[in-house]
């Protein structure tokens, strides 16, 4: 889909996109490059955010889509949509740090919600966010997501998800009704 007003093109990721997507996701969340945007997790997690195997698994999963967002022929953002029965899961959301803060995220999440409704007929979108990410949770709340208070543990000791810099990390489930 081409969104003319924003100059964005949305498409499903292909195997050939894996390396570029890993670089994008890492740049949005980890290391000094991530500090150019506001979604950085560099102060709470070090190490990797994802790897080629994790990205490829999302692309290959029959119940999942990894949506890439292109601008002028370059991938500038991505998000995962996964069909989970009566709801969809939204994850692996990354926007290039140099483009954060300009409203791109709002456009992408609205398109992801539209696609989940139209493709799978779901009535809710679920996501998990690290519970100490107050600014990020507030951003999602402004988009209509609500905190549920339902927590799941952070996978401490599994370096595939990063190296925690604090001992109080948990994931909170956020939910939005899709109408």
VENBEL-V945511 format. One record per pair of residues at least 24 apart in sequence whose C-alpha atoms are under 8 Angstrom apart, sorted by the first residue. I is the first residue (numbers start at 1). J is the second residue. If there is no record, write none. Layout:
i->{I I}
j->{J J}
//
This chain:
i->{7 7 8 8 8 8 9 9 9 10 10 10 10 11 11 11 12 12 12 12 13 13 13 13 13 14 15 15 18 18 18 19 20 21 21 21 22 22 22 22 24 24 24 24 24 25 25 25 25 25 25 25 26 27 27 28 28 28 28 29 33 34 35 36 36 37 37 37 37 37 37 38 38 38 39 39 43 44 44 44 45 45 45 45 46 46 46 46 47 47 47 47 48 48 48 48 48 49 49 49 50 50 51 69 79 81 81 83 83 85 86 86 86 87 87 87 87 87 88 88 88 88 88 89 89 89 90 90 90 91 91 106 113 117 122 123 123 123 124 124 124 124 125 125 125 125 126 126 126 126 127 127 127 128 128 128 128 129 129 129 129 130 130 130 130 131 131 131 131 132 132 144 145 145 145 145 146 146 146 147 147 147 147 148 148 148 148 149}
j->{71 72 69 70 71 72 69 70 71 67 68 69 70 67 68 69 65 66 67 68 59 65 66 67 68 59 56 59 52 55 56 52 75 55 75 78 50 51 52 55 76 77 94 95 96 49 50 92 93 94 95 96 50 96 97 94 95 96 97 94 97 97 97 97 98 96 97 98 99 100 101 97 100 101 97 136 165 164 165 166 162 163 164 165 162 163 164 165 159 161 162 163 159 160 161 162 163 160 161 162 160 161 160 108 112 112 116 116 120 122 122 123 124 122 123 124 125 126 116 122 124 125 126 125 126 127 125 126 127 127 128 143 178 178 178 177 178 179 175 176 177 178 175 176 177 178 173 174 175 176 173 174 175 171 172 173 174 171 172 173 174 169 170 171 172 169 170 171 172 169 170 176 174 175 176 177 174 175 176 172 173 174 175 172 173 174 175 173}
//
